[in-house]
Structure formats: C-alpha cells, structure tokens
Amino acid sequence: QVQLVESGGGLVQPGGSLRLSCVVSGFTFSWYTMRWYRQAPGKEREWVAALPSAGGSTNYADSVKGRFTISGDNAKNTVYLQMNSLKPEDTAVYYCNALTSWGQGTQVTVSS
C-alpha cells in the first residue's frame, strides 16, 4: 500500500527554518520523481520542488530557489524539504507527492 506521511510543519518567525519530512511506504522513493507542493488559503496548489529519480538534478520554483533544499535518505525511505529564510508568503499546507499519490499535508505558518 502506497503511503506518504508528512511531518515537521509548525509556526516559525520570519527568517526562521523548518525541515519537513515525507516518510514513504509501499515503494522506494528513488524509483520516481518526488515532489513537494504547497497550498495557501484561497490559492491553488503550487509546485515547490522536485527530486528526480535516478540521481537527476533537483528543481525549484523561483519563489523558493536559494532558500529551500529537497533531499532524500534512502535508508529511511524519506524525502525532506529544508526551508530556510522563511517568509510570511511561505505560509501554506505542504504536500508530498509521487505520481498520483499525495500525503495528508503539514501546515507551515510563518508569522511574527
């Protein structure tokens, strides 16, 4: 059974950092491109970052480039999103995705 479980969200001040985790079960994450998306209140879900399969280069939305880093741990079958220099506009529910599978999301709130 394919399952993606996100965690690591929370409330952080502007300029702060968070690391989101996506624990993958039912398949090996490195077989597929893993992506992070986010959805802010009243807005459409938007793509944030991608970790290609077979060791391809990571990709980022322009809005997070230079601040966010996507990575994976094969031993833990887990994908991460390290978020630095957070801004209020990063506030959203963050989702992990592989093919047509989605996690339940984790809330990130950036506020002073």
N, C-alpha and C positions, 0 to 999 in steps of 0.2 A: 504494500500500500504506500503510495507516494504521499509524503507529508513534508511541509515546510513550516517551521515554527520560529517566528521572530521573537527577539527579546532585546533588551538594552535601552529602550527608549526611556524618556523621563523629561523632567523640567531642568533646563540649564540656562544660565545667563548668556547674553550676547558675548561672543568671543570665546565661549567655552567649547568643550569637546564631549563627544559621546562615541561609543563604539556599539554598533548594532550587530547582532548575531542572527544567523539563519541556519538552524540545525536541519539538515536534510536526511530524510529516511525514505527507503524504497528504491533508491537509485544512488549512484555515485555522482556527486555534483560535477566532477570534472568531465563527465561524458557529454554534458550540454552547456550551452551558454547560460550563465546565471546572471540575473538582473535584479537591481533594486529600482523600485518605483516609489513615488510618494503622491499623496493626495491631500491638498489643503482644503479647509472648509469652503464650500461653494465653488471649487475649481475641479477641473478634470484631472484624472490621474496622469502623472507625467513620469517619463523615464528619467532615471538619475545616473545609473552607472551599470556597466556590463563587464563580466568576467568571462571571456570566451573559453570554449573548451579547447583541449589540445594545446594549451600554453600560448594562445594568441594574446595580443596586446589589449590591455584594459581600455575602456572608453568611458567618457564622462559627458554629462550635459554641461554646456557652457556655464550655467549658473553655479555649478559646484566644482568646476575644474580648478585644481590647485589647492582645494580645501578638503575634498573627500577622497578616500582611497578604498577601493574594493580589493578584497583578497580572499584566499581560501586556505583551509587547513585540511589536507587530505586525510590525515589520521583521525580527525574529529568529524570529517564529512560536514564541515561547517563553512559557511561563507560569511564574511564580515564586511561592514561598512564603517570605516573610521571617519568620523566627521569632526573637523577642526574649524576654528574661527567661525563658529555658528552665528547665524544672523536670524533676526525675527522672521524673515521670509522663508526660512528653512522649516518653520513650524508646519507639521503635517503628520499624517499617518504614513509610515514607511512599510512597504511590502516587498517581500522576496518573491521572485518569480523564476520558473523554469518551464519552458514550453507553455502548456496551458494550466500549470499548477501554480497556485498562489497560497501564501501564508495568510494568517489572520490579521497581520499588521501590528505595528507597535507605534505608540504615539510619541512624537518628539515635539516638545514645546520650548521655544527659545524666547525668553522674556525676562526682563529685569523686575 
